[in-house]
Amino acid sequence: MLPFVNVSGDAEQDYFSDGLTEEMTSQLGRVRPDRLGVIARPSAARFKHSGRSINEIGRELGVTYVVEGSVRQAGDRVRITAQLVDTTDQTNLWTDTYDGDLADCLALQARVASQIARALAVELLPITGRATAHCSTANPDACRT
């Protein structure tokens, strides 16, 4: 889990992207900890604004996949984009965008983190994860063999 990047152009909004990163780390740490390892936030925080490639970060952390994302704010609205990236070839395996009101940023962070954790559980954790990711039905359980 890499730190989410504040792309709103307002450094005062870093608190939101930092909070989202912390919430994501916490949520992902609860998803099948026996099969999904989550790097501690302080370990990943050193890559914030580092300019290193995903490939370099993956090698240094010893991970195959990373979650990265961005946060942008416009008035009272916020857009969060998250993606799962394979560090070996730098391809996106999954990506999604979430929009919401900034009025209750804690609830928004928790909702987005929960949705991303569910999506990653479907993508990474099943034994046939790759097959599930490319299944044509809306029900992931129907794709499992």
FENLIN-V982072 format. One record per helix or strand of 2 or more residues. SS is the DSSP state (a for helix, b for strand). FROM is the first residue (numbers start at 0). LEN is the number of residues. If there is no record, write none. Layout:
ss-><SS/SS>
from-><FROM/FROM>
len-><LEN/LEN>
This chain:
ss-><b/a/a/a/b/b/b/a/a/a>
from-><4/10/40/53/64/76/90/101/128/139>
len-><2/19/5/8/10/10/11/24/5/4>
